[in-house]
Amino acid sequence: MSTTAKKRIVIVGLGAVGAMAAWRLSDRPDVEVIGVEQYGRVHEHGSYAGESRVFRTAYHEGGRYVPMLQESRQLWRELESASGRELYLEVGALSIAQADRIEMRTTLDTVREYSLPHTLYDTDELRRAYPQHAVHDGDVGVLDHHGGGIRSEVALLSALELAERAGAELRFNSPVLAIEEEPGGVVVRTPAEAIRADAVIVASGSWSTRLDTRLHDLLRLQVLGLTWFLPQRIDAFLPERFPAFLRDVGPVHFFGVPTLDGYSVKACSNPTWPVARDVSEVPTAYTRAELVKIGQQAQEFFPALNPEPVRSSVHHCAYTPDRTPVVDLSDSGRVAIVTGLSGHGFKFAPVLGEWAAHLAATGERGDVDEHFALAAHLERLEQRGAYGGGGH
Ligand SMILES: Cc1cc2nc3c(=O)[nH]c(=O)nc-3n(C[C@H](O)[C@H](O)[C@H](O)COP(=O)(O)OP(=O)(O)OC[C@H]3O[C@@H](n4cnc5c(N)ncnc54)[C@H](O)[C@@H]3O)c2cc1C
């Protein structure tokens, strides 16, 4: 319930979606923004943590995402120029797989359907162009020229900074315990206070089921790990020579980005960790055996990498069964929720932030894809039920 002419919007969670929503709301002079985050500013527990994220527009997850990715690319650029920081390295994203593999076929479908700038490589061309990769017989490659890497934590820091500069009030170390709709407004409860708002954006990622019981059946937490390796020579893995990459061989999905720290290369694959229902069930580190196995895989894909990871970290992300995000608005038009980014949503977080800002500021769904509405998800869940996994 606003006491001023401005509409008060509270954002719960200042991770990828929350930070982008705060930034996108800063263009609207008619709103007052309060952001509430359970940890500090850009912490290590969020699904965005771990240096970087792969960005790509040639998208095997489907053409539905391509316009979102193209718009996000513009917004990443805008964030970069407004913040004066290097956030988005457009070094290309190289997908390598056997030509008949489903991920490769659907990637090529989106490339053709949307005329995305790209280069195709047959096996010999791949070996010549990218000697860092151990290319298997029958492998082909597609380089998405608009792909690359995003410095995820620095991007969040930048978005929050710009939001604050535009007047947003950000409160850290302040866990939200409950969100209650009441006539004429919404109350957001923390241990210290009850914040009254005209509208709320719930952007609480992996913790969303704790705040909204309707998500219990829909969301699961997938455990995802990151590993960095030392190459024999770092020059071959610099951004100008080594694009972000995705490789799919049998059940193994390997992904990574060029060196961003000047000495190590991020190259990751995931053991088949069981899905979790709550963050408290997620392991905090790899086992020794898991690290040894990932090191062996890394050396199989990149013979010049030393197989012992120099760094590793274990994270989690909220997944829906079909890996499409939830973007919903309550019947009252006051509570917008964006979650379930399913291991691949960082790249289009700016668009999700824009949508969340629109939903909360207008109370109307507008052009937001109905496929992402909670009711549509629950209907699909009933028909389908199984979890896909995957990411990036
Ligand atoms: C290891 C890994 C690798 C990935 N790789 C890629 C990739 O290469 N490309 C890509 O596009 N995507 C990738 N993803 C997916 C992407 O990073 C996530 O989907 C995205 O960060 C999720 O954003 P979010 O805002 O929903 O959650 P988060 O970014 O986790 O933000 C949620 C925030 O809400 C806060 N919060 C939660 N509950 C409360 C509460 N009660 N009160 C206050 N605050 C609260 C949390 O502390 C957190 O800060 C990856 C994910 C992981 C884990």
The ligand as an ORCA input file, in Angstrom:
! r2SCAN-3c Opt
* xyz 0 1
  C      26.713    -24.325    -12.262
  C      25.715    -23.643    -13.153
  C      26.059    -23.359    -14.465
  C      25.154    -22.697    -15.285
  N      25.535    -22.368    -16.553
  C      24.726    -21.593    -17.303
  C      25.186    -21.110    -18.553
  O      26.318    -21.366    -18.964
  N      24.354    -20.312    -19.272
  C      23.111    -19.972    -18.820
  O      22.410    -19.246    -19.508
  N      22.654    -20.413    -17.623
  C      23.435    -21.194    -16.858
  N      23.018    -21.618    -15.625
  C      21.682    -21.237    -15.158
  C      21.613    -19.849    -14.531
  O      22.834    -19.441    -13.982
  C      20.523    -19.855    -13.466
  O      19.378    -20.410    -14.062
  C      20.168    -18.458    -12.971
  O      21.258    -17.871    -12.329
  C      18.975    -18.527    -12.006
  O      18.601    -17.208    -11.674
  P      17.576    -16.911    -10.498
  O      17.491    -15.436    -10.383
  O      16.342    -17.691    -10.709
  O      18.264    -17.523     -9.195
  P      19.541    -16.927     -8.422
  O      20.452    -16.278     -9.388
  O      20.076    -18.017     -7.567
  O      18.916    -15.796     -7.483
  C      17.996    -16.099     -6.462
  C      18.282    -15.107     -5.339
  O      17.198    -15.071     -4.442
  C      17.713    -15.011     -3.126
  N      16.670    -15.506     -2.223
  C      16.102    -16.730     -2.250
  N      15.169    -16.855     -1.286
  C      15.147    -15.669     -0.635
  C      14.395    -15.183      0.465
  N      13.479    -15.941      1.093
  N      14.630    -13.917      0.891
  C      15.542    -13.131      0.258
  N      16.293    -13.557     -0.773
  C      16.096    -14.803     -1.233
  C      18.941    -15.891     -3.201
  O      19.814    -15.686     -2.119
  C      19.513    -15.482     -4.542
  O      20.358    -14.364     -4.413
  C      23.880    -22.324    -14.787
  C      23.534    -22.629    -13.470
  C      24.442    -23.273    -12.655
  C      24.059    -23.554    -11.235
*
